[in-house]
Every structure is written in structure tokens, then in C-alpha cells.
């Protein structure tokens, strides 16, 4: 499982010209689910995300977590994070989990993260064509892979 985390002032998902979900201060998470991923990866990444100290304290140092600041999260499923571009010019997505496996894990991720944060997590729509807008704060962007923990 791989996630791209962007600290944001705001973020929103639009589907078919209509705003689907939006958040204020917090994180936008793009989540790629790999073949072989399961609930252990969901738990690891949700815990890491909730406790990751990427928000500034009173001295401007990144010492506060999403949970510490009561920030919001917007999680968007994105299988293209698992692209293999080693050969040729067309990415291969063979490493990405099939939708019937990935969607329940995506829902479990939303549920677990919401439980850790004590608030609902905003989300995209699994498998939909979405437009994602964000105001990256910092900018702060991190990539965390459950197979190569940060």
C-alpha cells in the first residue's frame, strides 16, 4: 500500500462537475492499494498517518500531528500510484490490487482513520473519474509505502 500525503490548507474532490467532498486544514491522501495488501497494511498506514508530525507547533517546527491539531483528512483511491514505468513508455498497473480487493480495503482505511481521528474522513468515490483540487501548505508532500516504511 502506498500513500502520498499532502499537507493542505484546503482540498476538494469534484465528480461530474459537482463537489463530492471538501476539507479545510489537514491532509489530502492519495492511496494506492497493491496486490497482497490487507488489513495489516491498513492499520500500519492509518496509525502512521494519524501520528505523523507534519504540522507546525508554536515555534514553526513540524512537531504536531493531524490528531494533535484536530485536522481533517480527504482520502482518494488512486491505483496509478502503483504504476511500473521501468519498461517502455506506457505504465503497467499489474501491481495494483483488483477492484474487488481494493475497494473493501479502501473503505477499511477510511473507517480506521476516522476512528483514530475521532471524526469522519472525507473521501472520493472509488473508481470514479475525479478532479482533485488542493492548496498545498508548505508545501509538504510525503510518500509512505507499507513495504518500505518511512
N, CA, C and O atoms as a GROMACS GRO file, in nm:
protein
  600
    1UNK      N    1   0.086  -0.116   0.000
    1UNK     CA    2   0.000   0.000   0.000
    1UNK      C    3   0.091   0.122   0.000
    1UNK      O    4   0.191   0.128   0.071
    2UNK      N    5   0.054   0.217  -0.080
    2UNK     CA    6   0.135   0.339  -0.092
    2UNK      C    7   0.044   0.459  -0.077
    2UNK      O    8  -0.067   0.462  -0.132
    3UNK      N    9   0.092   0.558  -0.002
    3UNK     CA   10   0.013   0.681   0.009
    3UNK      C   11   0.102   0.803  -0.012
    3UNK      O   12   0.217   0.809   0.033
    4UNK      N   13   0.045   0.898  -0.083
    4UNK     CA   14   0.106   1.029  -0.099
    4UNK      C   15   0.026   1.122  -0.010
    4UNK      O   16  -0.095   1.135  -0.025
    5UNK      N   17   0.096   1.186   0.084
    5UNK     CA   18   0.032   1.273   0.182
    5UNK      C   19   0.070   1.416   0.150
    5UNK      O   20   0.188   1.449   0.137
    6UNK      N   21  -0.029   1.501   0.137
    6UNK     CA   22  -0.004   1.642   0.113
    6UNK      C   23  -0.072   1.722   0.225
    6UNK      O   24  -0.193   1.713   0.246
    7UNK      N   25   0.011   1.800   0.296
    7UNK     CA   26  -0.046   1.889   0.398
    7UNK      C   27  -0.115   2.002   0.323
    7UNK      O   28  -0.056   2.066   0.236
    8UNK      N   29  -0.242   2.027   0.359
    8UNK     CA   30  -0.320   2.124   0.283
    8UNK      C   31  -0.388   2.227   0.372
    8UNK      O   32  -0.418   2.203   0.489
    9UNK      N   33  -0.412   2.344   0.312
    9UNK     CA   34  -0.499   2.445   0.372
    9UNK      C   35  -0.643   2.411   0.338
    9UNK      O   36  -0.736   2.438   0.415
   10UNK      N   37  -0.661   2.349   0.219
   10UNK     CA   38  -0.793   2.304   0.175
   10UNK      C   39  -0.774   2.206   0.060
   10UNK      O   40  -0.672   2.207  -0.008
   11UNK      N   41  -0.875   2.122   0.040
   11UNK     CA   42  -0.875   2.027  -0.071
   11UNK      C   43  -1.019   1.988  -0.101
   11UNK      O   44  -1.105   1.991  -0.013
   12UNK      N   45  -1.044   1.951  -0.227
   12UNK     CA   46  -1.180   1.913  -0.266
   12UNK      C   47  -1.176   1.813  -0.380
   12UNK      O   48  -1.083   1.811  -0.461
   13UNK      N   49  -1.278   1.730  -0.386
   13UNK     CA   50  -1.297   1.635  -0.496
   13UNK      C   51  -1.426   1.672  -0.568
   13UNK      O   52  -1.531   1.690  -0.506
   14UNK      N   53  -1.416   1.682  -0.700
   14UNK     CA   54  -1.532   1.709  -0.784
   14UNK      C   55  -1.554   1.589  -0.875
   14UNK      O   56  -1.459   1.536  -0.932
   15UNK      N   57  -1.679   1.547  -0.888
   15UNK     CA   58  -1.716   1.437  -0.976
   15UNK      C   59  -1.830   1.484  -1.063
   15UNK      O   60  -1.933   1.530  -1.013
   16UNK      N   61  -1.812   1.473  -1.195
   16UNK     CA   62  -1.915   1.513  -1.292
   16UNK      C   63  -1.962   1.657  -1.268
   16UNK      O   64  -2.081   1.687  -1.278
   17UNK      N   65  -1.866   1.744  -1.238
   17UNK     CA   66  -1.898   1.886  -1.222
   17UNK      C   67  -1.956   1.926  -1.088
   17UNK      O   68  -1.987   2.043  -1.067
   18UNK      N   69  -1.972   1.830  -0.996
   18UNK     CA   70  -2.029   1.860  -0.864
   18UNK      C   71  -1.929   1.828  -0.755
   18UNK      O   72  -1.862   1.725  -0.758
   19UNK      N   73  -1.920   1.918  -0.658
   19UNK     CA   74  -1.831   1.892  -0.546
   19UNK      C   75  -1.882   1.772  -0.467
   19UNK      O   76  -1.997   1.770  -0.422
   20UNK      N   77  -1.796   1.673  -0.452
   20UNK     CA   78  -1.830   1.549  -0.382
   20UNK      C   79  -1.793   1.559  -0.234
   20UNK      O   80  -1.870   1.518  -0.147
   21UNK      N   81  -1.673   1.615  -0.207
   21UNK     CA   82  -1.630   1.634  -0.069
   21UNK      C   83  -1.521   1.740  -0.065
   21UNK      O   84  -1.455   1.768  -0.164
   22UNK      N   85  -1.505   1.800   0.053
   22UNK     CA   86  -1.406   1.906   0.070
   22UNK      C   87  -1.364   1.912   0.216
   22UNK      O   88  -1.439   1.875   0.306
   23UNK      N   89  -1.241   1.959   0.237
   23UNK     CA   90  -1.188   1.976   0.372
   23UNK      C   91  -1.116   2.110   0.383
   23UNK      O   92  -1.084   2.174   0.283
   24UNK      N   93  -1.092   2.150   0.507
   24UNK     CA   94  -1.008   2.266   0.535
   24UNK      C   95  -0.869   2.217   0.572
   24UNK      O   96  -0.815   2.129   0.505
   25UNK      N   97  -0.811   2.271   0.676
   25UNK     CA   98  -0.676   2.236   0.718
   25UNK      C   99  -0.665   2.087   0.751
   25UNK      O  100  -0.745   2.032   0.827
   26UNK      N  101  -0.564   2.024   0.693
   26UNK     CA  102  -0.542   1.881   0.718
   26UNK      C  103  -0.454   1.819   0.613
   26UNK      O  104  -0.353   1.876   0.574
   27UNK      N  105  -0.494   1.700   0.568
   27UNK     CA  106  -0.416   1.628   0.467
   27UNK      C  107  -0.505   1.574   0.356
   27UNK      O  108  -0.618   1.532   0.378
   28UNK      N  109  -0.449   1.579   0.236
   28UNK     CA  110  -0.505   1.507   0.122
   28UNK      C  111  -0.418   1.383   0.107
   28UNK      O  112  -0.296   1.393   0.098
   29UNK      N  113  -0.481   1.267   0.104
   29UNK     CA  114  -0.409   1.140   0.091
   29UNK      C  115  -0.453   1.073  -0.038
   29UNK      O  116  -0.571   1.047  -0.059
   30UNK      N  117  -0.355   1.045  -0.125
   30UNK     CA  118  -0.378   0.963  -0.243
   30UNK      C  119  -0.333   0.823  -0.204
   30UNK      O  120  -0.218   0.805  -0.163
   31UNK      N  121  -0.420   0.724  -0.216
   31UNK     CA  122  -0.395   0.590  -0.164
   31UNK      C  123  -0.396   0.488  -0.275
   31UNK      O  124  -0.495   0.471  -0.346
   32UNK      N  125  -0.283   0.417  -0.292
   32UNK     CA  126  -0.273   0.309  -0.389
   32UNK      C  127  -0.266   0.176  -0.316
   32UNK      O  128  -0.186   0.159  -0.225
   33UNK      N  129  -0.350   0.082  -0.357
   33UNK     CA  130  -0.358  -0.048  -0.290
   33UNK      C  131  -0.297  -0.153  -0.381
   33UNK      O  132  -0.341  -0.172  -0.495
   34UNK      N  133  -0.197  -0.221  -0.328
   34UNK     CA  134  -0.115  -0.317  -0.400
   34UNK      C  135  -0.174  -0.458  -0.388
   34UNK      O  136  -0.248  -0.487  -0.294
   35UNK      N  137  -0.141  -0.545  -0.483
   35UNK     CA  138  -0.175  -0.686  -0.469
   35UNK      C  139  -0.109  -0.737  -0.343
   35UNK      O  140   0.007  -0.705  -0.316
   36UNK      N  141  -0.178  -0.815  -0.267
   36UNK     CA  142  -0.122  -0.871  -0.145
   36UNK      C  143  -0.143  -0.785  -0.022
   36UNK      O  144  -0.114  -0.829   0.090
   37UNK      N  145  -0.193  -0.664  -0.039
   37UNK     CA  146  -0.221  -0.579   0.076
   37UNK      C  147  -0.342  -0.633   0.152
   37UNK      O  148  -0.430  -0.698   0.095
   38UNK      N  149  -0.343  -0.604   0.282
   38UNK     CA  150  -0.454  -0.648   0.365
   38UNK      C  151  -0.476  -0.553   0.481
   38UNK      O  152  -0.430  -0.439   0.479
   39UNK      N  153  -0.546  -0.600   0.582
   39UNK     CA  154  -0.580  -0.516   0.696
   39UNK      C  155  -0.457  -0.475   0.777
   39UNK      O  156  -0.460  -0.372   0.845
   40UNK      N  157  -0.350  -0.554   0.773
   40UNK     CA  158  -0.227  -0.517   0.846
   40UNK      C  159  -0.169  -0.389   0.787
   40UNK      O  160  -0.125  -0.302   0.862
   41UNK      N  161  -0.169  -0.376   0.655
   41UNK     CA  162  -0.119  -0.256   0.589
   41UNK      C  163  -0.209  -0.136   0.617
   41UNK      O  164  -0.161  -0.025   0.637
   42UNK      N  165  -0.339  -0.160   0.619
   42UNK     CA  166  -0.435  -0.055   0.651
   42UNK      C  167  -0.406   0.000   0.791
   42UNK      O  168  -0.397   0.121   0.810
   43UNK      N  169  -0.392  -0.089   0.889
   43UNK     CA  170  -0.367  -0.048   1.028
   43UNK      C  171  -0.235   0.027   1.041
   43UNK      O  172  -0.228   0.131   1.107
   44UNK      N  173  -0.131  -0.025   0.977
   44UNK     CA  174   0.000   0.040   0.985
   44UNK      C  175  -0.007   0.182   0.929
   44UNK      O  176   0.038   0.277   0.994
   45UNK      N  177  -0.061   0.197   0.809
   45UNK     CA  178  -0.062   0.329   0.745
   45UNK      C  179  -0.157   0.427   0.815
   45UNK      O  180  -0.126   0.545   0.825
   46UNK      N  181  -0.271   0.379   0.861
   46UNK     CA  182  -0.363   0.469   0.933
   46UNK      C  183  -0.298   0.521   1.061
   46UNK      O  184  -0.306   0.640   1.092
   47UNK      N  185  -0.233   0.432   1.136
   47UNK     CA  186  -0.164   0.474   1.257
   47UNK      C  187  -0.052   0.572   1.228
   47UNK      O  188  -0.036   0.672   1.299
   48UNK      N  189   0.024   0.544   1.125
   48UNK     CA  190   0.133   0.632   1.085
   48UNK      C  191   0.080   0.769   1.047
   48UNK      O  192   0.134   0.872   1.089
   49UNK      N  193  -0.026   0.772   0.968
   49UNK     CA  194  -0.083   0.898   0.922
   49UNK      C  195  -0.139   0.981   1.036
   49UNK      O  196  -0.116   1.102   1.042
   50UNK      N  197  -0.210   0.919   1.127
   50UNK     CA  198  -0.271   0.993   1.238
   50UNK      C  199  -0.166   1.054   1.330
   50UNK      O  200  -0.188   1.160   1.388
   51UNK      N  201  -0.050   0.986   1.343
   51UNK     CA  202   0.055   1.032   1.436
   51UNK      C  203   0.170   1.107   1.370
   51UNK      O  204   0.258   1.158   1.439
   52UNK      N  205   0.172   1.114   1.238
   52UNK     CA  206   0.282   1.176   1.166
   52UNK      C  207   0.290   1.324   1.199
   52UNK      O  208   0.193   1.398   1.180
   53UNK      N  209   0.404   1.368   1.247
   53UNK     CA  210   0.419   1.507   1.292
   53UNK      C  211   0.464   1.595   1.175
   53UNK      O  212   0.583   1.611   1.149
   54UNK      N  213   0.366   1.652   1.105
   54UNK     CA  214   0.394   1.735   0.988
   54UNK      C  215   0.332   1.874   0.997
   54UNK      O  216   0.338   1.951   0.901
   55UNK      N  217   0.272   1.905   1.112
   55UNK     CA  218   0.210   2.036   1.129
   55UNK      C  219   0.294   2.120   1.227
   55UNK      O  220   0.352   2.066   1.321
   56UNK      N  221   0.300   2.250   1.204
   56UNK     CA  222   0.387   2.334   1.286
   56UNK      C  223   0.334   2.355   1.428
   56UNK      O  224   0.214   2.364   1.452
   57UNK      N  225   0.430   2.362   1.521
   57UNK     CA  226   0.398   2.398   1.658
   57UNK      C  227   0.410   2.551   1.671
   57UNK      O  228   0.420   2.621   1.570
   58UNK      N  229   0.408   2.601   1.793
   58UNK     CA  230   0.414   2.746   1.817
   58UNK      C  231   0.546   2.807   1.772
   58UNK      O  232   0.556   2.929   1.759
   59UNK      N  233   0.649   2.724   1.749
   59UNK     CA  234   0.780   2.773   1.704
   59UNK      C  235   0.800   2.752   1.554
   59UNK      O  236   0.908   2.781   1.501
   60UNK      N  237   0.698   2.703   1.486
   60UNK     CA  238   0.708   2.679   1.342
   60UNK      C  239   0.774   2.548   1.305
   60UNK      O  240   0.801   2.524   1.188
   61UNK      N  241   0.800   2.463   1.403
   61UNK     CA  242   0.863   2.333   1.377
   61UNK      C  243   0.756   2.227   1.356
   61UNK      O  244   0.650   2.232   1.418
   62UNK      N  245   0.783   2.131   1.270
   62UNK     CA  246   0.687   2.025   1.244
   62UNK      C  247   0.687   1.926   1.360
   62UNK      O  248   0.758   1.825   1.358
   63UNK      N  249   0.608   1.957   1.461
   63UNK     CA  250   0.600   1.876   1.583
   63UNK      C  251   0.459   1.831   1.618
   63UNK      O  252   0.439   1.766   1.720
   64UNK      N  253   0.362   1.865   1.535
   64UNK     CA  254   0.223   1.832   1.567
   64UNK      C  255   0.166   1.739   1.460
   64UNK      O  256   0.198   1.751   1.342
   65UNK      N  257   0.081   1.649   1.504
   65UNK     CA  258   0.020   1.552   1.413
   65UNK      C  259  -0.120   1.598   1.371
   65UNK      O  260  -0.174   1.695   1.424
   66UNK      N  261  -0.175   1.527   1.277
   66UNK     CA  262  -0.313   1.552   1.234
   66UNK      C  263  -0.408   1.538   1.353
   66UNK      O  264  -0.500   1.618   1.370
   67UNK      N  265  -0.385   1.435   1.433
   67UNK     CA  266  -0.467   1.415   1.553
   67UNK      C  267  -0.450   1.531   1.652
   67UNK      O  268  -0.547   1.576   1.713
   68UNK      N  269  -0.326   1.579   1.667
   68UNK     CA  270  -0.298   1.688   1.762
   68UNK      C  271  -0.373   1.816   1.726
   68UNK      O  272  -0.424   1.886   1.814
   69UNK      N  273  -0.381   1.845   1.597
   69UNK     CA  274  -0.442   1.972   1.556
   69UNK      C  275  -0.591   1.960   1.529
   69UNK      O  276  -0.658   2.060   1.502
   70UNK      N  277  -0.646   1.837   1.536
   70UNK     CA  278  -0.786   1.818   1.503
   70UNK      C  279  -0.813   1.843   1.356
   70UNK      O  280  -0.921   1.888   1.318
   71UNK      N  281  -0.713   1.814   1.273
   71UNK     CA  282  -0.724   1.839   1.129
   71UNK      C  283  -0.813   1.740   1.057
   71UNK      O  284  -0.849   1.635   1.111
   72UNK      N  285  -0.846   1.776   0.936
   72UNK     CA  286  -0.933   1.693   0.853
   72UNK      C  287  -0.849   1.610   0.756
   72UNK      O  288  -0.733   1.641   0.730
   73UNK      N  289  -0.909   1.504   0.704
   73UNK     CA  290  -0.843   1.420   0.604
   73UNK      C  291  -0.938   1.396   0.488
   73UNK      O  292  -1.058   1.374   0.507
   74UNK      N  293  -0.882   1.400   0.369
   74UNK     CA  294  -0.953   1.364   0.246
   74UNK      C  295  -0.870   1.255   0.181
   74UNK      O  296  -0.754   1.277   0.146
   75UNK      N  297  -0.929   1.136   0.164
   75UNK     CA  298  -0.858   1.020   0.110
   75UNK      C  299  -0.919   0.982  -0.024
   75UNK      O  300  -1.040   0.960  -0.036
   76UNK      N  301  -0.831   0.975  -0.125
   76UNK     CA  302  -0.874   0.942  -0.262
   76UNK      C  303  -0.799   0.817  -0.307
   76UNK      O  304  -0.676   0.813  -0.303
   77UNK      N  305  -0.873   0.716  -0.350
   77UNK     CA  306  -0.812   0.595  -0.403
   77UNK      C  307  -0.748   0.626  -0.539
   77UNK      O  308  -0.811   0.688  -0.625
   78UNK      N  309  -0.623   0.583  -0.556
   78UNK     CA  310  -0.552   0.614  -0.682
   78UNK      C  311  -0.460   0.498  -0.719
   78UNK      O  312  -0.345   0.493  -0.675
   79UNK      N  313  -0.511   0.406  -0.801
   79UNK     CA  314  -0.434   0.287  -0.839
   79UNK      C  315  -0.309   0.323  -0.920
   79UNK      O  316  -0.216   0.243  -0.926
   80UNK      N  317  -0.306   0.440  -0.982
   80UNK     CA  318  -0.190   0.477  -1.064
   80UNK      C  319  -0.063   0.498  -0.980
   80UNK      O  320   0.046   0.505  -1.037
   81UNK      N  321  -0.075   0.507  -0.848
   81UNK     CA  322   0.044   0.516  -0.763
   81UNK      C  323   0.127   0.388  -0.769
   81UNK      O  324   0.244   0.389  -0.731
   82UNK      N  325   0.068   0.279  -0.816
   82UNK     CA  326   0.138   0.151  -0.825
   82UNK      C  327   0.195   0.127  -0.965
   82UNK      O  328   0.234   0.015  -0.996
   83UNK      N  329   0.200   0.229  -1.047
   83UNK     CA  330   0.248   0.215  -1.185
   83UNK      C  331   0.393   0.170  -1.190
   83UNK      O  332   0.477   0.214  -1.112
   84UNK      N  333   0.421   0.081  -1.285
   84UNK     CA  334   0.558   0.039  -1.315
   84UNK      C  335   0.594   0.102  -1.449
   84UNK      O  336   0.531   0.074  -1.551
   85UNK      N  337   0.694   0.188  -1.447
   85UNK     CA  338   0.735   0.259  -1.569
   85UNK      C  339   0.874   0.217  -1.615
   85UNK      O  340   0.937   0.287  -1.694
   86UNK      N  341   0.921   0.102  -1.566
   86UNK     CA  342   1.058   0.057  -1.597
   86UNK      C  343   1.077   0.025  -1.745
   86UNK      O  344   1.184   0.049  -1.800
   87UNK      N  345   0.976  -0.029  -1.809
   87UNK     CA  346   0.989  -0.069  -1.949
   87UNK      C  347   0.896   0.012  -2.037
   87UNK      O  348   0.780   0.033  -2.004
   88UNK      N  349   0.947   0.058  -2.148
   88UNK     CA  350   0.865   0.128  -2.246
   88UNK      C  351   0.814   0.261  -2.195
   88UNK      O  352   0.864   0.316  -2.097
   89UNK      N  353   0.713   0.310  -2.265
   89UNK     CA  354   0.657   0.442  -2.234
   89UNK      C  355   0.514   0.436  -2.182
   89UNK      O  356   0.455   0.540  -2.152
   90UNK      N  357   0.460   0.316  -2.173
   90UNK     CA  358   0.324   0.302  -2.121
   90UNK      C  359   0.331   0.236  -1.984
   90UNK      O  360   0.385   0.126  -1.972
   91UNK      N  361   0.278   0.301  -1.881
   91UNK     CA  362   0.285   0.242  -1.747
   91UNK      C  363   0.206   0.111  -1.738
   91UNK      O  364   0.103   0.094  -1.803
   92UNK      N  365   0.258   0.020  -1.656
   92UNK     CA  366   0.188  -0.104  -1.627
   92UNK      C  367   0.128  -0.092  -1.488
   92UNK      O  368   0.193  -0.043  -1.396
   93UNK      N  369   0.004  -0.136  -1.473
   93UNK     CA  370  -0.064  -0.127  -1.345
   93UNK      C  371  -0.091  -0.265  -1.286
   93UNK      O  372  -0.181  -0.283  -1.205
   94UNK      N  373  -0.012  -0.363  -1.329
   94UNK     CA  374  -0.030  -0.501  -1.285
   94UNK      C  375  -0.014  -0.518  -1.134
   94UNK      O  376  -0.071  -0.611  -1.076
   95UNK      N  377   0.062  -0.431  -1.070
   95UNK     CA  378   0.085  -0.443  -0.925
   95UNK      C  379  -0.036  -0.398  -0.844
   95UNK      O  380  -0.050  -0.436  -0.728
   96UNK      N  381  -0.122  -0.318  -0.903
   96UNK     CA  382  -0.239  -0.267  -0.830
   96UNK      C  383  -0.338  -0.380  -0.802
   96UNK      O  384  -0.360  -0.468  -0.886
   97UNK      N  385  -0.398  -0.376  -0.685
   97UNK     CA  386  -0.499  -0.476  -0.648
   97UNK      C  387  -0.622  -0.460  -0.736
   97UNK      O  388  -0.657  -0.350  -0.779
   98UNK      N  389  -0.687  -0.571  -0.761
   98UNK     CA  390  -0.811  -0.570  -0.838
   98UNK      C  391  -0.918  -0.494  -0.759
   98UNK      O  392  -0.914  -0.494  -0.636
   99UNK      N  393  -1.013  -0.430  -0.827
   99UNK     CA  394  -1.115  -0.351  -0.758
   99UNK      C  395  -1.192  -0.427  -0.648
   99UNK      O  396  -1.224  -0.369  -0.545
  100UNK      N  397  -1.220  -0.554  -0.670
  100UNK     CA  398  -1.297  -0.630  -0.570
  100UNK      C  399  -1.216  -0.653  -0.441
  100UNK      O  400  -1.274  -0.682  -0.336
  101UNK      N  401  -1.084  -0.639  -0.448
  101UNK     CA  402  -0.998  -0.647  -0.331
  101UNK      C  403  -0.970  -0.508  -0.276
  101UNK      O  404  -0.975  -0.485  -0.155
  102UNK      N  405  -0.942  -0.414  -0.367
  102UNK     CA  406  -0.901  -0.280  -0.327
  102UNK      C  407  -1.013  -0.200  -0.260
  102UNK      O  408  -0.989  -0.130  -0.162
  103UNK      N  409  -1.134  -0.209  -0.312
  103UNK     CA  410  -1.241  -0.126  -0.257
  103UNK      C  411  -1.271  -0.154  -0.110
  103UNK      O  412  -1.284  -0.060  -0.032
  104UNK      N  413  -1.283  -0.281  -0.068
  104UNK     CA  414  -1.305  -0.305   0.075
  104UNK      C  415  -1.188  -0.256   0.163
  104UNK      O  416  -1.211  -0.212   0.275
  105UNK      N  417  -1.066  -0.263   0.112
  105UNK     CA  418  -0.952  -0.213   0.187
  105UNK      C  419  -0.954  -0.061   0.195
  105UNK      O  420  -0.915  -0.003   0.297
  106UNK      N  421  -0.998   0.004   0.090
  106UNK     CA  422  -1.014   0.150   0.089
  106UNK      C  423  -1.116   0.191   0.195
  106UNK      O  424  -1.093   0.284   0.271
  107UNK      N  425  -1.229   0.121   0.198
  107UNK     CA  426  -1.333   0.151   0.297
  107UNK      C  427  -1.281   0.125   0.439
  107UNK      O  428  -1.310   0.202   0.530
  108UNK      N  429  -1.205   0.017   0.457
  108UNK     CA  430  -1.146  -0.011   0.588
  108UNK      C  431  -1.049   0.099   0.629
  108UNK      O  432  -1.043   0.136   0.746
  109UNK      N  433  -0.973   0.152   0.534
  109UNK     CA  434  -0.880   0.262   0.560
  109UNK      C  435  -0.957   0.384   0.608
  109UNK      O  436  -0.920   0.447   0.707
  110UNK      N  437  -1.064   0.418   0.539
  110UNK     CA  438  -1.146   0.534   0.579
  110UNK      C  439  -1.202   0.515   0.720
  110UNK      O  440  -1.199   0.608   0.801
  111UNK      N  441  -1.252   0.396   0.748
  111UNK     CA  442  -1.311   0.367   0.879
  111UNK      C  443  -1.207   0.373   0.990
  111UNK      O  444  -1.230   0.435   1.094
  112UNK      N  445  -1.092   0.310   0.969
  112UNK     CA  446  -0.988   0.308   1.073
  112UNK      C  447  -0.931   0.447   1.098
  112UNK      O  448  -0.910   0.486   1.213
  113UNK      N  449  -0.906   0.520   0.990
  113UNK     CA  450  -0.852   0.655   1.008
  113UNK      C  451  -0.953   0.743   1.081
  113UNK      O  452  -0.916   0.819   1.170
  114UNK      N  453  -1.079   0.732   1.044
  114UNK     CA  454  -1.184   0.808   1.113
  114UNK      C  455  -1.190   0.775   1.261
  114UNK      O  456  -1.208   0.864   1.344
  115UNK      N  457  -1.175   0.647   1.295
  115UNK     CA  458  -1.177   0.606   1.436
  115UNK      C  459  -1.057   0.664   1.512
  115UNK      O  460  -1.071   0.709   1.626
  116UNK      N  461  -0.940   0.663   1.448
  116UNK     CA  462  -0.820   0.718   1.512
  116UNK      C  463  -0.829   0.869   1.531
  116UNK      O  464  -0.781   0.922   1.631
  117UNK      N  465  -0.892   0.938   1.436
  117UNK     CA  466  -0.902   1.083   1.443
  117UNK      C  467  -1.024   1.130   1.523
  117UNK      O  468  -1.031   1.246   1.564
  118UNK      N  469  -1.120   1.039   1.544
  118UNK     CA  470  -1.241   1.076   1.616
  118UNK      C  471  -1.335   1.163   1.534
  118UNK      O  472  -1.413   1.240   1.589
  119UNK      N  473  -1.326   1.150   1.402
  119UNK     CA  474  -1.413   1.228   1.313
  119UNK      C  475  -1.422   1.157   1.178
  119UNK      O  476  -1.332   1.081   1.142
  120UNK      N  477  -1.529   1.180   1.104
  120UNK     CA  478  -1.540   1.118   0.973
  120UNK      C  479  -1.430   1.168   0.879
  120UNK      O  480  -1.382   1.280   0.891
  121UNK      N  481  -1.391   1.082   0.787
  121UNK     CA  482  -1.289   1.115   0.688
  121UNK      C  483  -1.359   1.141   0.555
  121UNK      O  484  -1.442   1.061   0.511
  122UNK      N  485  -1.326   1.252   0.492
  122UNK     CA  486  -1.382   1.282   0.360
  122UNK      C  487  -1.316   1.189   0.257
  122UNK      O  488  -1.204   1.142   0.277
  123UNK      N  489  -1.385   1.164   0.149
  123UNK     CA  490  -1.331   1.069   0.051
  123UNK      C  491  -1.376   1.102  -0.090
  123UNK      O  492  -1.468   1.182  -0.112
  124UNK      N  493  -1.308   1.038  -0.183
  124UNK     CA  494  -1.351   1.040  -0.322
  124UNK      C  495  -1.454   0.930  -0.341
  124UNK      O  496  -1.512   0.881  -0.244
  125UNK      N  497  -1.475   0.891  -0.465
  125UNK     CA  498  -1.565   0.782  -0.497
  125UNK      C  499  -1.483   0.676  -0.569
  125UNK      O  500  -1.430   0.701  -0.677
  126UNK      N  501  -1.472   0.558  -0.510
  126UNK     CA  502  -1.386   0.454  -0.564
  126UNK      C  503  -1.418   0.427  -0.711
  126UNK      O  504  -1.533   0.401  -0.747
  127UNK      N  505  -1.316   0.434  -0.794
  127UNK     CA  506  -1.330   0.402  -0.936
  127UNK      C  507  -1.385   0.514  -1.022
  127UNK      O  508  -1.393   0.498  -1.144
  128UNK      N  509  -1.423   0.625  -0.963
  128UNK     CA  510  -1.482   0.735  -1.040
  128UNK      C  511  -1.373   0.820  -1.105
  128UNK      O  512  -1.258   0.821  -1.062
  129UNK      N  513  -1.412   0.891  -1.210
  129UNK     CA  514  -1.325   0.992  -1.271
  129UNK      C  515  -1.344   1.118  -1.187
  129UNK      O  516  -1.453   1.176  -1.184
  130UNK      N  517  -1.238   1.158  -1.119
  130UNK     CA  518  -1.248   1.268  -1.023
  130UNK      C  519  -1.151   1.379  -1.059
  130UNK      O  520  -1.048   1.356  -1.122
  131UNK      N  521  -1.185   1.500  -1.019
  131UNK     CA  522  -1.094   1.612  -1.026
  131UNK      C  523  -1.064   1.649  -0.881
  131UNK      O  524  -1.154   1.669  -0.800
  132UNK      N  525  -0.934   1.658  -0.850
  132UNK     CA  526  -0.891   1.687  -0.714
  132UNK      C  527  -0.820   1.822  -0.714
  132UNK      O  528  -0.725   1.843  -0.789
  133UNK      N  529  -0.867   1.911  -0.630
  133UNK     CA  530  -0.806   2.044  -0.616
  133UNK      C  531  -0.752   2.056  -0.474
  133UNK      O  532  -0.812   2.006  -0.379
  134UNK      N  533  -0.638   2.125  -0.460
  134UNK     CA  534  -0.581   2.142  -0.329
  134UNK      C  535  -0.497   2.268  -0.322
  134UNK      O  536  -0.446   2.317  -0.422
  135UNK      N  537  -0.485   2.319  -0.201
  135UNK     CA  538  -0.389   2.424  -0.171
  135UNK      C  539  -0.288   2.358  -0.078
  135UNK      O  540  -0.314   2.341   0.041
  136UNK      N  541  -0.172   2.322  -0.135
  136UNK     CA  542  -0.067   2.254  -0.060
  136UNK      C  543  -0.004   2.353   0.036
  136UNK      O  544   0.034   2.463  -0.005
  137UNK      N  545   0.006   2.317   0.162
  137UNK     CA  546   0.058   2.404   0.266
  137UNK      C  547   0.204   2.371   0.293
  137UNK      O  548   0.234   2.261   0.340
  138UNK      N  549   0.293   2.462   0.265
  138UNK     CA  550   0.435   2.443   0.292
  138UNK      C  551   0.522   2.471   0.172
  138UNK      O  552   0.596   2.570   0.176
  139UNK      N  553   0.519   2.396   0.068
  139UNK     CA  554   0.447   2.269   0.050
  139UNK      C  555   0.512   2.155   0.128
  139UNK      O  556   0.634   2.145   0.140
  140UNK      N  557   0.426   2.069   0.180
  140UNK     CA  558   0.471   1.947   0.247
  140UNK      C  559   0.404   1.831   0.176
  140UNK      O  560   0.281   1.820   0.175
  141UNK      N  561   0.485   1.744   0.115
  141UNK     CA  562   0.436   1.626   0.046
  141UNK      C  563   0.526   1.508   0.082
  141UNK      O  564   0.648   1.517   0.067
  142UNK      N  565   0.467   1.400   0.128
  142UNK     CA  566   0.542   1.280   0.169
  142UNK      C  567   0.485   1.158   0.100
  142UNK      O  568   0.366   1.152   0.069
  143UNK      N  569   0.571   1.059   0.078
  143UNK     CA  570   0.529   0.931   0.023
  143UNK      C  571   0.564   0.824   0.125
  143UNK      O  572   0.678   0.815   0.171
  144UNK      N  573   0.466   0.742   0.161
  144UNK     CA  574   0.491   0.633   0.255
  144UNK      C  575   0.438   0.504   0.191
  144UNK      O  576   0.325   0.497   0.145
  145UNK      N  577   0.525   0.404   0.191
  145UNK     CA  578   0.492   0.274   0.134
  145UNK      C  579   0.496   0.172   0.248
  145UNK      O  580   0.594   0.166   0.322
  146UNK      N  581   0.392   0.092   0.263
  146UNK     CA  582   0.386  -0.004   0.372
  146UNK      C  583   0.493  -0.112   0.360
  146UNK      O  584   0.528  -0.177   0.458
  147UNK      N  585   0.546  -0.131   0.241
  147UNK     CA  586   0.651  -0.232   0.222
  147UNK      C  587   0.791  -0.174   0.248
  147UNK      O  588   0.887  -0.248   0.269
  148UNK      N  589   0.800  -0.042   0.248
  148UNK     CA  590   0.925   0.027   0.280
  148UNK      C  591   0.892   0.139   0.376
  148UNK      O  592   0.894   0.256   0.338
  149UNK      N  593   0.862   0.104   0.502
  149UNK     CA  594   0.816   0.206   0.597
  149UNK      C  595   0.914   0.322   0.612
  149UNK      O  596   1.036   0.306   0.610
  150UNK      N  597   0.854   0.441   0.626
  150UNK     CA  598   0.934   0.563   0.644
  150UNK      C  599   0.974   0.578   0.789
  150UNK      O  600   1.042   0.674   0.824
   0.00000   0.00000   0.00000
